[in-house]
Every structure is written in structure tokens, then in C-alpha cells.
Amino acid sequence: MASFNKTENKGRQAKRSCPDSGTSDDDTFEVTEVYPRWLVIQGVDKENKALSQLSPFTLGKALKCQVGTLKSVRRLQRGDILVETDSQVYANELLKMSSLANVPVAVSAHRTLNSSKGVIRSRDVARCDKQEIIDNLRSQGVTDAVVVMVKTGNSDERRITNTVILSFNKPQPPTHIKAGYLRILVAPYVPNPLRCFQCQKFGHGRQYCKGEQVCSRCGESGHDYTLCQKAEHCSNCNGDHAASSKACPKWQLEQKVQQIKSEKNISFVEARKLAQQSTKPTMATIVTSAMRPSTSVQTRSVEVQTDLTWPAGIEMPTQLVHVVRQKTSAATATEDVGCAAEKSTTEKSKQGGKGKPSHPKITRPPSSSQPATDTNRYAVLAPSQTEEGEASSSVIK
């Protein structure tokens, strides 16, 4: 019995892991098979273009018979077939394929879709050597590493930042990596828009450009920006800036396309459509801007045009101050008369009187005996000096 317990204890000790071995439950990562998931099927006979002439029914049946059920199949603009698979067996069968539906073809891995990039920010990792980073992170799918460096002032010296760009052999980068005892989050990598230094257009480089030389400073053709002293003019948006400026609306749109493509892992065509849709004004914005009143309309009060008024039934025009005072006094008098009438009515009801309450008598100004004609109505607008003095003194009071 004792020998059995000793054997069992030895077995338990053998299963224990060394604390310095670096293996723990937190260090386990999903190990994925490394194989090309995106492959391109190209026709060998470019003159006859037999691959592009195959119907979708024939192409689908041929791929299912020779390989199997693939994850996605699409035809590219130049006539090649782009396929996606999630099985290494299917990927190997595709790479061995030499003909498809009796059409000679050549299969190769896609140049960019089988890899991805991510950004980590760690000062401890950035201080390490590039080869050391790749060797220690190779088991997690890292194939390349670039430490970002920036210039210090106007000098040519560069300093190391805490940002490292990692390349992975997967279509999508992982959410985090394990660098020794550090667990570092991986952010999506958004590259800057690709601008041609030959024609200043976006989407291709100088080595693939077929256009003429355009100056990035003035936007004119026939010379380079190095010796140009003209005013800045963008050849892409016709703005008052250079074509290399990040304030260019065209550059900002291309940057948004790159961001959408990196975040959603879609093609440039789909990302460009989404970016253009987000920049277009919606119907609600148009209606709101149309209903908004214009701020350029200036309004002016009528009272400031003149300080005189001519009420009906008055022989002479008076100033606005007099009218306001008259209205205030009239309103006060009306309130007093109303209160007196209510008081008298209340007293009569208490005394048992049956008579109806008398309405207050309102005195009106006497009507002018002289008719208001054009001659005498506008003749009084020019009062005498004494009247002007009285009017001004009343205003001061």
C-alpha cells in the first residue's frame, strides 16, 4: 500500500510544471494553422480568355468537383477568380490545380489578403531589437516588426517611440499578444493614403503611374516641386494648398477609406462607397437648413424712424412719450372707475336694491371743428419755436 502511494506521488510530481518554464493557463493562445486562405486562379491563355468566358454554373460545379465547398468565390475585374477557404486541405488542392473545367490555370496566394498588420504601444518592447521581437513572437503569428521613430526638432536625429507595427500571417490580427510577462492590446493598423509622386493622384505609386509629371506645389505639369516657387495650388481639389497637405478634402476622404477598410476588413471599392455615403448630406439636413431663417436679414423698429404720432381725433401731433403717458393714465382711470362701479354694486346688493348698476361714463376729447385736410394736417408738423421748446422740456422731464 505504501509503495502504491509513493508511485502515485511520483506521478503527481512529474505532472507539475516548472514555475520558470513560462507555461500557465494565461499564456495559452489559439494556435491557428498557417496556410493561405485567399487564393487567385488565373488563366494561362490570356489571348483566348477562356477562364473569363466560363459561366457561373460551370465554374461553381468545377470547383466543387475538383476541390470542395469553398467559403467564398468571386470574379475579379480583370477576369481572374478570387476564392476563400478555411481548410488547409482545400488550400493545398487549389495550389496543385493546373486546369479548371478543361481550361489551363495557375493558382497562387493573394498578395495582401493573407496577411495583416496591428499596432502595439509598449516602451519596453520598443527598446528591444527587431529580430528579438520577431523571434519571441513568431509563435503568435508575427512575421515582421517596425519600431516607429520620429525626428527630434530640425535635426536629422531620430528618437524611438513606444509604437511598434507588427505584421501577422493571418487575415485578421489578434486582439492582444503576450510579450513575456506583458499582455499588450493590438489596435488595427490604418495606413496613410497612397499618393503618386508622379501625377499626384491617390490609389497607386510612381512605378505604376502612366500619367505625366505634375508639381505637388503649384499643380502645373512639366516640372517638380523642388525648384518651384509659385503659389500653392492643389491639383486634386483646386484648393490653396499643396497636394501633399493633410488639410486637403481629398486626402481626408482617402484617409477615411483606409480606416473603414482596416476596421471592417473589406475591399477598397466597398470602403470607398461607404465613405462617400457618409459624406453626402441627408434629406433631413437639407430640409433643416432650408427651414432655418437667414441671419443676413436686418430688421428695424418703426418707432425709431420718428418720435411723433398723430392719434385720431387730435388736432396736433404729439410725441411718443405723451402717448405712452396718456395710455397709462387712461388705463389707471379705467381701473379706478371699474373698482368704484363694483363697490357701488356691492353696496346696493347689500341694501337690497333692485336697480341695475350704472356704467361709468367715459369722457372723450371734443372733436375738432376744423376738418382735417391735407393742407392744415401737414402744416402743423412744423410747430413754432415755443412749441418745440415745450416739447423738448417735456421730454427732459
MOJO-V749430 format. One line per field, one symbol per residue. psi: psi as a letter, one per 30 degrees, with the letter a starting at -180 (. if undefined). A space follows every 50 residues. Layout:
# MOJO-V749430
psi: ???
This chain:
# MOJO-V749430
psi: eeeeeeeeeeeeeffkkkfgfgklfffkljjkkjlkfklkjkkejfefhe effklfeeeeeeeeeedajlekklklegflkklklgkeeeeeeeffkfkj hgkklkklkkeffgllklkljkeeefflleeeeeefgefggkflkkkkkl kjbflfkklkagkkjkklhlfkllflljicgkjkkklkkjllkjkkfefg llfllefgkgllkkkfefgllfllfegkgllkkkfeghlhllfgkffkee eeeeeeeeeeeeefhlleeeeeeeeeeffkkleeeeeeeefkkkffkklk kfffelgklilkgkekkllfeeeeeeeeeeeeeeeeeeeeeeeeeeeeee fgkglkkkkkkkklkkkkfkkjleefeffffilleeeeeeeeeeee.
